[in-house]
């Protein structure tokens, strides 16, 4: 089991394999700088909005790493 660096609820963290846990941590770590992700001519989002995007992206990636199908509701 990997270290839960970003406060994922324990129940969910234990559902993911080591691969899913690693994916979550890696996405959170690597998406911190908006400048590296977003188009250079766009303004940065407020930090709380960007952190929500990071969290949601990392969650979906961890699920995908474990083979879960995530339903997106629009």
mmCIF file of the N, C-alpha and C atoms, coordinates in Angstrom:
data_MODEL
# 
_entry.id   MODEL 
# 
loop_
_atom_site.group_PDB 
_atom_site.id 
_atom_site.type_symbol 
_atom_site.label_atom_id 
_atom_site.label_alt_id 
_atom_site.label_comp_id 
_atom_site.label_asym_id 
_atom_site.label_entity_id 
_atom_site.label_seq_id 
_atom_site.pdbx_PDB_ins_code 
_atom_site.Cartn_x 
_atom_site.Cartn_y 
_atom_site.Cartn_z 
_atom_site.occupancy 
_atom_site.B_iso_or_equiv 
_atom_site.pdbx_formal_charge 
_atom_site.auth_seq_id 
_atom_site.auth_comp_id 
_atom_site.auth_asym_id 
_atom_site.auth_atom_id 
_atom_site.pdbx_PDB_model_num 
ATOM 1   N N  . UNK A 1 1  ? 0.836   -1.178 0.000   1.00 0.00 ? 1  UNK A N  1 
ATOM 2   C CA . UNK A 1 1  ? 0.000   0.000  0.000   1.00 0.00 ? 1  UNK A CA 1 
ATOM 3   C C  . UNK A 1 1  ? 0.886   1.248  0.000   1.00 0.00 ? 1  UNK A C  1 
ATOM 4   N N  . UNK A 1 2  ? 0.554   2.188  -0.857  1.00 0.00 ? 2  UNK A N  1 
ATOM 5   C CA . UNK A 1 2  ? 1.298   3.444  -0.958  1.00 0.00 ? 2  UNK A CA 1 
ATOM 6   C C  . UNK A 1 2  ? 0.832   4.407  0.130   1.00 0.00 ? 2  UNK A C  1 
ATOM 7   N N  . UNK A 1 3  ? 1.631   5.455  0.351   1.00 0.00 ? 3  UNK A N  1 
ATOM 8   C CA . UNK A 1 3  ? 1.288   6.478  1.330   1.00 0.00 ? 3  UNK A CA 1 
ATOM 9   C C  . UNK A 1 3  ? 0.184   7.365  0.755   1.00 0.00 ? 3  UNK A C  1 
ATOM 10  N N  . UNK A 1 4  ? -0.827  7.620  1.553   1.00 0.00 ? 4  UNK A N  1 
ATOM 11  C CA . UNK A 1 4  ? -1.952  8.465  1.160   1.00 0.00 ? 4  UNK A CA 1 
ATOM 12  C C  . UNK A 1 4  ? -1.551  9.923  1.395   1.00 0.00 ? 4  UNK A C  1 
ATOM 13  N N  . UNK A 1 5  ? -0.889  10.526 0.415   1.00 0.00 ? 5  UNK A N  1 
ATOM 14  C CA . UNK A 1 5  ? -0.315  11.869 0.558   1.00 0.00 ? 5  UNK A CA 1 
ATOM 15  C C  . UNK A 1 5  ? -1.339  12.993 0.499   1.00 0.00 ? 5  UNK A C  1 
ATOM 16  N N  . UNK A 1 6  ? -2.512  12.740 -0.055  1.00 0.00 ? 6  UNK A N  1 
ATOM 17  C CA . UNK A 1 6  ? -3.450  13.825 -0.351  1.00 0.00 ? 6  UNK A CA 1 
ATOM 18  C C  . UNK A 1 6  ? -4.798  13.677 0.347   1.00 0.00 ? 6  UNK A C  1 
ATOM 19  N N  . UNK A 1 7  ? -4.879  12.858 1.368   1.00 0.00 ? 7  UNK A N  1 
ATOM 20  C CA . UNK A 1 7  ? -6.074  12.779 2.191   1.00 0.00 ? 7  UNK A CA 1 
ATOM 21  C C  . UNK A 1 7  ? -7.285  12.132 1.547   1.00 0.00 ? 7  UNK A C  1 
ATOM 22  N N  . UNK A 1 8  ? -7.048  11.143 0.694   1.00 0.00 ? 8  UNK A N  1 
ATOM 23  C CA . UNK A 1 8  ? -8.166  10.385 0.126   1.00 0.00 ? 8  UNK A CA 1 
ATOM 24  C C  . UNK A 1 8  ? -8.843  9.626  1.270   1.00 0.00 ? 8  UNK A C  1 
ATOM 25  N N  . UNK A 1 9  ? -10.175 9.605  1.309   1.00 0.00 ? 9  UNK A N  1 
ATOM 26  C CA . UNK A 1 9  ? -10.837 8.825  2.358   1.00 0.00 ? 9  UNK A CA 1 
ATOM 27  C C  . UNK A 1 9  ? -10.305 7.386  2.401   1.00 0.00 ? 9  UNK A C  1 
ATOM 28  N N  . UNK A 1 10 ? -10.061 6.903  3.610   1.00 0.00 ? 10 UNK A N  1 
ATOM 29  C CA . UNK A 1 10 ? -9.414  5.602  3.815   1.00 0.00 ? 10 UNK A CA 1 
ATOM 30  C C  . UNK A 1 10 ? -10.133 4.468  3.084   1.00 0.00 ? 10 UNK A C  1 
ATOM 31  N N  . UNK A 1 11 ? -11.454 4.487  3.116   1.00 0.00 ? 11 UNK A N  1 
ATOM 32  C CA . UNK A 1 11 ? -12.234 3.423  2.471   1.00 0.00 ? 11 UNK A CA 1 
ATOM 33  C C  . UNK A 1 11 ? -11.930 3.357  0.973   1.00 0.00 ? 11 UNK A C  1 
ATOM 34  N N  . UNK A 1 12 ? -11.863 4.523  0.331   1.00 0.00 ? 12 UNK A N  1 
ATOM 35  C CA . UNK A 1 12 ? -11.569 4.557  -1.100  1.00 0.00 ? 12 UNK A CA 1 
ATOM 36  C C  . UNK A 1 12 ? -10.114 4.185  -1.363  1.00 0.00 ? 12 UNK A C  1 
ATOM 37  N N  . UNK A 1 13 ? -9.207  4.704  -0.537  1.00 0.00 ? 13 UNK A N  1 
ATOM 38  C CA . UNK A 1 13 ? -7.776  4.432  -0.728  1.00 0.00 ? 13 UNK A CA 1 
ATOM 39  C C  . UNK A 1 13 ? -7.506  2.927  -0.699  1.00 0.00 ? 13 UNK A C  1 
ATOM 40  N N  . UNK A 1 14 ? -8.194  2.228  0.183   1.00 0.00 ? 14 UNK A N  1 
ATOM 41  C CA . UNK A 1 14 ? -7.982  0.789  0.307   1.00 0.00 ? 14 UNK A CA 1 
ATOM 42  C C  . UNK A 1 14 ? -8.599  0.013  -0.856  1.00 0.00 ? 14 UNK A C  1 
ATOM 43  N N  . UNK A 1 15 ? -9.576  0.594  -1.542  1.00 0.00 ? 15 UNK A N  1 
ATOM 44  C CA . UNK A 1 15 ? -10.173 -0.071 -2.710  1.00 0.00 ? 15 UNK A CA 1 
ATOM 45  C C  . UNK A 1 15 ? -9.200  -0.107 -3.883  1.00 0.00 ? 15 UNK A C  1 
ATOM 46  N N  . UNK A 1 16 ? -8.391  0.949  -4.022  1.00 0.00 ? 16 UNK A N  1 
ATOM 47  C CA . UNK A 1 16 ? -7.458  1.010  -5.142  1.00 0.00 ? 16 UNK A CA 1 
ATOM 48  C C  . UNK A 1 16 ? -6.258  0.104  -4.892  1.00 0.00 ? 16 UNK A C  1 
ATOM 49  N N  . UNK A 1 17 ? -5.754  -0.463 -5.960  1.00 0.00 ? 17 UNK A N  1 
ATOM 50  C CA . UNK A 1 17 ? -4.513  -1.239 -5.880  1.00 0.00 ? 17 UNK A CA 1 
ATOM 51  C C  . UNK A 1 17 ? -3.347  -0.265 -5.700  1.00 0.00 ? 17 UNK A C  1 
ATOM 52  N N  . UNK A 1 18 ? -2.159  -0.808 -5.508  1.00 0.00 ? 18 UNK A N  1 
ATOM 53  C CA . UNK A 1 18 ? -0.970  0.033  -5.439  1.00 0.00 ? 18 UNK A CA 1 
ATOM 54  C C  . UNK A 1 18 ? -0.799  0.867  -6.696  1.00 0.00 ? 18 UNK A C  1 
ATOM 55  N N  . UNK A 1 19 ? -1.189  0.288  -7.821  1.00 0.00 ? 19 UNK A N  1 
ATOM 56  C CA . UNK A 1 19 ? -1.097  1.017  -9.094  1.00 0.00 ? 19 UNK A CA 1 
ATOM 57  C C  . UNK A 1 19 ? -2.040  2.223  -9.099  1.00 0.00 ? 19 UNK A C  1 
ATOM 58  N N  . UNK A 1 20 ? -3.272  2.026  -8.657  1.00 0.00 ? 20 UNK A N  1 
ATOM 59  C CA . UNK A 1 20 ? -4.232  3.126  -8.583  1.00 0.00 ? 20 UNK A CA 1 
ATOM 60  C C  . UNK A 1 20 ? -3.793  4.200  -7.595  1.00 0.00 ? 20 UNK A C  1 
ATOM 61  N N  . UNK A 1 21 ? -3.272  3.764  -6.456  1.00 0.00 ? 21 UNK A N  1 
ATOM 62  C CA . UNK A 1 21 ? -2.783  4.708  -5.449  1.00 0.00 ? 21 UNK A CA 1 
ATOM 63  C C  . UNK A 1 21 ? -1.610  5.526  -5.990  1.00 0.00 ? 21 UNK A C  1 
ATOM 64  N N  . UNK A 1 22 ? -0.695  4.853  -6.670  1.00 0.00 ? 22 UNK A N  1 
ATOM 65  C CA . UNK A 1 22 ? 0.444   5.553  -7.265  1.00 0.00 ? 22 UNK A CA 1 
ATOM 66  C C  . UNK A 1 22 ? -0.017  6.555  -8.312  1.00 0.00 ? 22 UNK A C  1 
ATOM 67  N N  . UNK A 1 23 ? -0.999  6.153  -9.106  1.00 0.00 ? 23 UNK A N  1 
ATOM 68  C CA . UNK A 1 23 ? -1.527  7.033  -10.139 1.00 0.00 ? 23 UNK A CA 1 
ATOM 69  C C  . UNK A 1 23 ? -2.127  8.289  -9.511  1.00 0.00 ? 23 UNK A C  1 
ATOM 70  N N  . UNK A 1 24 ? -2.913  8.116  -8.447  1.00 0.00 ? 24 UNK A N  1 
ATOM 71  C CA . UNK A 1 24 ? -3.516  9.270  -7.774  1.00 0.00 ? 24 UNK A CA 1 
ATOM 72  C C  . UNK A 1 24 ? -2.425  10.223 -7.290  1.00 0.00 ? 24 UNK A C  1 
ATOM 73  N N  . UNK A 1 25 ? -1.441  9.700  -6.572  1.00 0.00 ? 25 UNK A N  1 
ATOM 74  C CA . UNK A 1 25 ? -0.363  10.544 -6.041  1.00 0.00 ? 25 UNK A CA 1 
ATOM 75  C C  . UNK A 1 25 ? 0.415   11.235 -7.154  1.00 0.00 ? 25 UNK A C  1 
ATOM 76  N N  . UNK A 1 26 ? 0.695   10.515 -8.216  1.00 0.00 ? 26 UNK A N  1 
ATOM 77  C CA . UNK A 1 26 ? 1.480   11.080 -9.311  1.00 0.00 ? 26 UNK A CA 1 
ATOM 78  C C  . UNK A 1 26 ? 0.727   12.208 -10.016 1.00 0.00 ? 26 UNK A C  1 
ATOM 79  N N  . UNK A 1 27 ? -0.552  12.005 -10.286 1.00 0.00 ? 27 UNK A N  1 
ATOM 80  C CA . UNK A 1 27 ? -1.346  13.046 -10.943 1.00 0.00 ? 27 UNK A CA 1 
ATOM 81  C C  . UNK A 1 27 ? -1.394  14.294 -10.065 1.00 0.00 ? 27 UNK A C  1 
ATOM 82  N N  . UNK A 1 28 ? -1.654  14.122 -8.780  1.00 0.00 ? 28 UNK A N  1 
ATOM 83  C CA . UNK A 1 28 ? -1.706  15.275 -7.873  1.00 0.00 ? 28 UNK A CA 1 
ATOM 84  C C  . UNK A 1 28 ? -0.376  16.021 -7.847  1.00 0.00 ? 28 UNK A C  1 
ATOM 85  N N  . UNK A 1 29 ? 0.697   15.289 -7.828  1.00 0.00 ? 29 UNK A N  1 
ATOM 86  C CA . UNK A 1 29 ? 2.028   15.896 -7.769  1.00 0.00 ? 29 UNK A CA 1 
ATOM 87  C C  . UNK A 1 29 ? 2.366   16.641 -9.065  1.00 0.00 ? 29 UNK A C  1 
ATOM 88  N N  . UNK A 1 30 ? 2.036   16.048 -10.189 1.00 0.00 ? 30 UNK A N  1 
ATOM 89  C CA . UNK A 1 30 ? 2.474   16.599 -11.473 1.00 0.00 ? 30 UNK A CA 1 
ATOM 90  C C  . UNK A 1 30 ? 1.565   17.683 -12.042 1.00 0.00 ? 30 UNK A C  1 
ATOM 91  N N  . UNK A 1 31 ? 0.352   17.803 -11.540 1.00 0.00 ? 31 UNK A N  1 
ATOM 92  C CA . UNK A 1 31 ? -0.565  18.817 -12.073 1.00 0.00 ? 31 UNK A CA 1 
ATOM 93  C C  . UNK A 1 31 ? -0.558  20.116 -11.272 1.00 0.00 ? 31 UNK A C  1 
ATOM 94  N N  . UNK A 1 32 ? 0.305   20.247 -10.291 1.00 0.00 ? 32 UNK A N  1 
ATOM 95  C CA . UNK A 1 32 ? 0.271   21.432 -9.423  1.00 0.00 ? 32 UNK A CA 1 
ATOM 96  C C  . UNK A 1 32 ? 0.482   22.740 -10.178 1.00 0.00 ? 32 UNK A C  1 
ATOM 97  N N  . UNK A 1 33 ? 1.312   22.742 -11.193 1.00 0.00 ? 33 UNK A N  1 
ATOM 98  C CA . UNK A 1 33 ? 1.594   23.981 -11.921 1.00 0.00 ? 33 UNK A CA 1 
ATOM 99  C C  . UNK A 1 33 ? 0.678   24.107 -13.125 1.00 0.00 ? 33 UNK A C  1 
ATOM 100 N N  . UNK A 1 34 ? -0.268  25.019 -13.029 1.00 0.00 ? 34 UNK A N  1 
ATOM 101 C CA . UNK A 1 34 ? -1.203  25.236 -14.131 1.00 0.00 ? 34 UNK A CA 1 
ATOM 102 C C  . UNK A 1 34 ? -0.482  25.635 -15.412 1.00 0.00 ? 34 UNK A C  1 
ATOM 103 N N  . UNK A 1 35 ? 0.602   26.371 -15.261 1.00 0.00 ? 35 UNK A N  1 
ATOM 104 C CA . UNK A 1 35 ? 1.333   26.883 -16.423 1.00 0.00 ? 35 UNK A CA 1 
ATOM 105 C C  . UNK A 1 35 ? 1.825   25.758 -17.332 1.00 0.00 ? 35 UNK A C  1 
ATOM 106 N N  . UNK A 1 36 ? 2.053   24.588 -16.760 1.00 0.00 ? 36 UNK A N  1 
ATOM 107 C CA . UNK A 1 36 ? 2.536   23.458 -17.542 1.00 0.00 ? 36 UNK A CA 1 
ATOM 108 C C  . UNK A 1 36 ? 1.407   22.689 -18.215 1.00 0.00 ? 36 UNK A C  1 
ATOM 109 N N  . UNK A 1 37 ? 0.169   22.908 -17.769 1.00 0.00 ? 37 UNK A N  1 
ATOM 110 C CA . UNK A 1 37 ? -0.974  22.151 -18.264 1.00 0.00 ? 37 UNK A CA 1 
ATOM 111 C C  . UNK A 1 37 ? -1.825  22.982 -19.219 1.00 0.00 ? 37 UNK A C  1 
ATOM 112 N N  . UNK A 1 38 ? -2.061  24.228 -18.845 1.00 0.00 ? 38 UNK A N  1 
ATOM 113 C CA . UNK A 1 38 ? -3.003  25.076 -19.583 1.00 0.00 ? 38 UNK A CA 1 
ATOM 114 C C  . UNK A 1 38 ? -2.322  25.827 -20.721 1.00 0.00 ? 38 UNK A C  1 
ATOM 115 N N  . UNK A 1 39 ? -3.123  26.304 -21.632 1.00 0.00 ? 39 UNK A N  1 
ATOM 116 C CA . UNK A 1 39 ? -2.629  27.105 -22.751 1.00 0.00 ? 39 UNK A CA 1 
ATOM 117 C C  . UNK A 1 39 ? -1.954  28.361 -22.208 1.00 0.00 ? 39 UNK A C  1 
ATOM 118 N N  . UNK A 1 40 ? -0.825  28.776 -22.789 1.00 0.00 ? 40 UNK A N  1 
ATOM 119 C CA . UNK A 1 40 ? -0.079  29.920 -22.249 1.00 0.00 ? 40 UNK A CA 1 
ATOM 120 C C  . UNK A 1 40 ? -0.839  31.247 -22.293 1.00 0.00 ? 40 UNK A C  1 
ATOM 121 N N  . UNK A 1 41 ? -1.856  31.344 -23.118 1.00 0.00 ? 41 UNK A N  1 
ATOM 122 C CA . UNK A 1 41 ? -2.588  32.610 -23.206 1.00 0.00 ? 41 UNK A CA 1 
ATOM 123 C C  . UNK A 1 41 ? -3.821  32.650 -22.298 1.00 0.00 ? 41 UNK A C  1 
ATOM 124 N N  . UNK A 1 42 ? -4.014  31.638 -21.493 1.00 0.00 ? 42 UNK A N  1 
ATOM 125 C CA . UNK A 1 42 ? -5.152  31.642 -20.575 1.00 0.00 ? 42 UNK A CA 1 
ATOM 126 C C  . UNK A 1 42 ? -4.709  32.105 -19.194 1.00 0.00 ? 42 UNK A C  1 
ATOM 127 N N  . UNK A 1 43 ? -5.635  32.712 -18.480 1.00 0.00 ? 43 UNK A N  1 
ATOM 128 C CA . UNK A 1 43 ? -5.360  33.127 -17.105 1.00 0.00 ? 43 UNK A CA 1 
ATOM 129 C C  . UNK A 1 43 ? -5.463  31.902 -16.198 1.00 0.00 ? 43 UNK A C  1 
ATOM 130 N N  . UNK A 1 44 ? -4.670  31.913 -15.147 1.00 0.00 ? 44 UNK A N  1 
ATOM 131 C CA . UNK A 1 44 ? -4.751  30.827 -14.171 1.00 0.00 ? 44 UNK A CA 1 
ATOM 132 C C  . UNK A 1 44 ? -6.094  30.865 -13.446 1.00 0.00 ? 44 UNK A C  1 
ATOM 133 N N  . UNK A 1 45 ? -6.613  29.693 -13.158 1.00 0.00 ? 45 UNK A N  1 
ATOM 134 C CA . UNK A 1 45 ? -7.828  29.580 -12.358 1.00 0.00 ? 45 UNK A CA 1 
ATOM 135 C C  . UNK A 1 45 ? -7.498  29.866 -10.899 1.00 0.00 ? 45 UNK A C  1 
ATOM 136 N N  . UNK A 1 46 ? -8.494  30.257 -10.110 1.00 0.00 ? 46 UNK A N  1 
ATOM 137 C CA . UNK A 1 46 ? -8.256  30.376 -8.670  1.00 0.00 ? 46 UNK A CA 1 
ATOM 138 C C  . UNK A 1 46 ? -7.784  29.021 -8.118  1.00 0.00 ? 46 UNK A C  1 
ATOM 139 N N  . UNK A 1 47 ? -6.936  29.068 -7.103  1.00 0.00 ? 47 UNK A N  1 
ATOM 140 C CA . UNK A 1 47 ? -6.311  27.856 -6.577  1.00 0.00 ? 47 UNK A CA 1 
ATOM 141 C C  . UNK A 1 47 ? -7.333  26.796 -6.168  1.00 0.00 ? 47 UNK A C  1 
ATOM 142 N N  . UNK A 1 48 ? -8.421  27.199 -5.510  1.00 0.00 ? 48 UNK A N  1 
ATOM 143 C CA . UNK A 1 48 ? -9.395  26.196 -5.062  1.00 0.00 ? 48 UNK A CA 1 
ATOM 144 C C  . UNK A 1 48 ? -10.053 25.488 -6.247  1.00 0.00 ? 48 UNK A C  1 
ATOM 145 N N  . UNK A 1 49 ? -10.272 26.195 -7.343  1.00 0.00 ? 49 UNK A N  1 
ATOM 146 C CA . UNK A 1 49 ? -10.840 25.558 -8.534  1.00 0.00 ? 49 UNK A CA 1 
ATOM 147 C C  . UNK A 1 49 ? -9.827  24.610 -9.175  1.00 0.00 ? 49 UNK A C  1 
ATOM 148 N N  . UNK A 1 50 ? -8.577  25.044 -9.241  1.00 0.00 ? 50 UNK A N  1 
ATOM 149 C CA . UNK A 1 50 ? -7.546  24.196 -9.837  1.00 0.00 ? 50 UNK A CA 1 
ATOM 150 C C  . UNK A 1 50 ? -7.340  22.930 -9.002  1.00 0.00 ? 50 UNK A C  1 
ATOM 151 N N  . UNK A 1 51 ? -7.372  23.057 -7.685  1.00 0.00 ? 51 UNK A N  1 
ATOM 152 C CA . UNK A 1 51 ? -7.216  21.882 -6.823  1.00 0.00 ? 51 UNK A CA 1 
ATOM 153 C C  . UNK A 1 51 ? -8.364  20.895 -7.014  1.00 0.00 ? 51 UNK A C  1 
ATOM 154 N N  . UNK A 1 52 ? -9.563  21.392 -7.286  1.00 0.00 ? 52 UNK A N  1 
ATOM 155 C CA . UNK A 1 52 ? -10.701 20.513 -7.563  1.00 0.00 ? 52 UNK A CA 1 
ATOM 156 C C  . UNK A 1 52 ? -10.484 19.759 -8.865  1.00 0.00 ? 52 UNK A C  1 
ATOM 157 N N  . UNK A 1 53 ? -9.971  20.442 -9.871  1.00 0.00 ? 53 UNK A N  1 
ATOM 158 C CA . UNK A 1 53 ? -9.674  19.791 -11.154 1.00 0.00 ? 53 UNK A CA 1 
ATOM 159 C C  . UNK A 1 53 ? -8.606  18.717 -10.961 1.00 0.00 ? 53 UNK A C  1 
ATOM 160 N N  . UNK A 1 54 ? -7.574  19.027 -10.203 1.00 0.00 ? 54 UNK A N  1 
ATOM 161 C CA . UNK A 1 54 ? -6.514  18.048 -9.928  1.00 0.00 ? 54 UNK A CA 1 
ATOM 162 C C  . UNK A 1 54 ? -7.101  16.820 -9.234  1.00 0.00 ? 54 UNK A C  1 
ATOM 163 N N  . UNK A 1 55 ? -7.893  17.050 -8.187  1.00 0.00 ? 55 UNK A N  1 
ATOM 164 C CA . UNK A 1 55 ? -8.480  15.945 -7.413  1.00 0.00 ? 55 UNK A CA 1 
ATOM 165 C C  . UNK A 1 55 ? -9.332  15.058 -8.310  1.00 0.00 ? 55 UNK A C  1 
ATOM 166 N N  . UNK A 1 56 ? -10.224 15.673 -9.101  1.00 0.00 ? 56 UNK A N  1 
ATOM 167 C CA . UNK A 1 56 ? -11.118 14.898 -9.963  1.00 0.00 ? 56 UNK A CA 1 
ATOM 168 C C  . UNK A 1 56 ? -10.343 14.119 -11.019 1.00 0.00 ? 56 UNK A C  1 
ATOM 169 N N  . UNK A 1 57 ? -9.320  14.742 -11.594 1.00 0.00 ? 57 UNK A N  1 
ATOM 170 C CA . UNK A 1 57 ? -8.496  14.075 -12.600 1.00 0.00 ? 57 UNK A CA 1 
ATOM 171 C C  . UNK A 1 57 ? -7.754  12.891 -11.988 1.00 0.00 ? 57 UNK A C  1 
ATOM 172 N N  . UNK A 1 58 ? -7.181  13.098 -10.817 1.00 0.00 ? 58 UNK A N  1 
ATOM 173 C CA . UNK A 1 58 ? -6.441  12.027 -10.142 1.00 0.00 ? 58 UNK A CA 1 
ATOM 174 C C  . UNK A 1 58 ? -7.364  10.873 -9.765  1.00 0.00 ? 58 UNK A C  1 
ATOM 175 N N  . UNK A 1 59 ? -8.568  11.191 -9.317  1.00 0.00 ? 59 UNK A N  1 
ATOM 176 C CA . UNK A 1 59 ? -9.545  10.159 -8.930  1.00 0.00 ? 59 UNK A CA 1 
ATOM 177 C C  . UNK A 1 59 ? -9.920  9.316  -10.141 1.00 0.00 ? 59 UNK A C  1 
ATOM 178 N N  . UNK A 1 60 ? -10.232 9.980  -11.254 1.00 0.00 ? 60 UNK A N  1 
ATOM 179 C CA . UNK A 1 60 ? -10.591 9.249  -12.477 1.00 0.00 ? 60 UNK A CA 1 
ATOM 180 C C  . UNK A 1 60 ? -9.429  8.393  -12.967 1.00 0.00 ? 60 UNK A C  1 
ATOM 181 N N  . UNK A 1 61 ? -8.213  8.933  -12.888 1.00 0.00 ? 61 UNK A N  1 
ATOM 182 C CA . UNK A 1 61 ? -7.034  8.185  -13.332 1.00 0.00 ? 61 UNK A CA 1 
ATOM 183 C C  . UNK A 1 61 ? -6.788  6.961  -12.451 1.00 0.00 ? 61 UNK A C  1 
ATOM 184 N N  . UNK A 1 62 ? -6.974  7.108  -11.151 1.00 0.00 ? 62 UNK A N  1 
ATOM 185 C CA . UNK A 1 62 ? -6.791  5.969  -10.240 1.00 0.00 ? 62 UNK A CA 1 
ATOM 186 C C  . UNK A 1 62 ? -7.828  4.888  -10.527 1.00 0.00 ? 62 UNK A C  1 
ATOM 187 N N  . UNK A 1 63 ? -9.063  5.296  -10.764 1.00 0.00 ? 63 UNK A N  1 
ATOM 188 C CA . UNK A 1 63 ? -10.099 4.323  -11.128 1.00 0.00 ? 63 UNK A CA 1 
ATOM 189 C C  . UNK A 1 63 ? -9.746  3.627  -12.438 1.00 0.00 ? 63 UNK A C  1 
ATOM 190 N N  . UNK A 1 64 ? -9.311  4.392  -13.421 1.00 0.00 ? 64 UNK A N  1 
ATOM 191 C CA . UNK A 1 64 ? -8.960  3.820  -14.724 1.00 0.00 ? 64 UNK A CA 1 
ATOM 192 C C  . UNK A 1 64 ? -7.784  2.857  -14.598 1.00 0.00 ? 64 UNK A C  1 
ATOM 193 N N  . UNK A 1 65 ? -6.815  3.192  -13.754 1.00 0.00 ? 65 UNK A N  1 
ATOM 194 C CA . UNK A 1 65 ? -5.651  2.324  -13.560 1.00 0.00 ? 65 UNK A CA 1 
ATOM 195 C C  . UNK A 1 65 ? -6.063  0.966  -13.000 1.00 0.00 ? 65 UNK A C  1 
ATOM 196 N N  . UNK A 1 66 ? -7.155  0.954  -12.253 1.00 0.00 ? 66 UNK A N  1 
ATOM 197 C CA . UNK A 1 66 ? -7.658  -0.299 -11.682 1.00 0.00 ? 66 UNK A CA 1 
ATOM 198 C C  . UNK A 1 66 ? -8.753  -0.937 -12.527 1.00 0.00 ? 66 UNK A C  1 
ATOM 199 N N  . UNK A 1 67 ? -9.036  -0.350 -13.685 1.00 0.00 ? 67 UNK A N  1 
ATOM 200 C CA . UNK A 1 67 ? -9.997  -0.953 -14.599 1.00 0.00 ? 67 UNK A CA 1 
ATOM 201 C C  . UNK A 1 67 ? -11.450 -0.624 -14.320 1.00 0.00 ? 67 UNK A C  1 
ATOM 202 N N  . UNK A 1 68 ? -11.693 0.353  -13.435 1.00 0.00 ? 68 UNK A N  1 
ATOM 203 C CA . UNK A 1 68 ? -13.079 0.749  -13.181 1.00 0.00 ? 68 UNK A CA 1 
ATOM 204 C C  . UNK A 1 68 ? -13.587 1.592  -14.337 1.00 0.00 ? 68 UNK A C  1 
ATOM 205 N N  . UNK A 1 69 ? -14.861 1.474  -14.620 1.00 0.00 ? 69 UNK A N  1 
ATOM 206 C CA . UNK A 1 69 ? -15.487 2.354  -15.598 1.00 0.00 ? 69 UNK A CA 1 
ATOM 207 C C  . UNK A 1 69 ? -16.196 3.447  -14.820 1.00 0.00 ? 69 UNK A C  1 
ATOM 208 N N  . UNK A 1 70 ? -15.810 4.678  -15.075 1.00 0.00 ? 70 UNK A N  1 
ATOM 209 C CA . UNK A 1 70 ? -16.400 5.810  -14.378 1.00 0.00 ? 70 UNK A CA 1 
ATOM 210 C C  . UNK A 1 70 ? -17.440 6.450  -15.273 1.00 0.00 ? 70 UNK A C  1 
ATOM 211 N N  . UNK A 1 71 ? -18.649 6.550  -14.768 1.00 0.00 ? 71 UNK A N  1 
ATOM 212 C CA . UNK A 1 71 ? -19.725 7.171  -15.533 1.00 0.00 ? 71 UNK A CA 1 
ATOM 213 C C  . UNK A 1 71 ? -19.680 8.673  -15.301 1.00 0.00 ? 71 UNK A C  1 
ATOM 214 N N  . UNK A 1 72 ? -19.635 9.419  -16.381 1.00 0.00 ? 72 UNK A N  1 
ATOM 215 C CA . UNK A 1 72 ? -19.634 10.870 -16.295 1.00 0.00 ? 72 UNK A CA 1 
ATOM 216 C C  . UNK A 1 72 ? -21.047 11.349 -16.567 1.00 0.00 ? 72 UNK A C  1 
ATOM 217 N N  . UNK A 1 73 ? -21.600 12.080 -15.624 1.00 0.00 ? 73 UNK A N  1 
ATOM 218 C CA . UNK A 1 73 ? -22.960 12.598 -15.758 1.00 0.00 ? 73 UNK A CA 1 
ATOM 219 C C  . UNK A 1 73 ? -22.870 14.036 -16.231 1.00 0.00 ? 73 UNK A C  1 
ATOM 220 N N  . UNK A 1 74 ? -23.576 14.331 -17.305 1.00 0.00 ? 74 UNK A N  1 
ATOM 221 C CA . UNK A 1 74 ? -23.544 15.702 -17.827 1.00 0.00 ? 74 UNK A CA 1 
ATOM 222 C C  . UNK A 1 74 ? -24.869 16.386 -17.663 1.00 0.00 ? 74 UNK A C  1 
# 
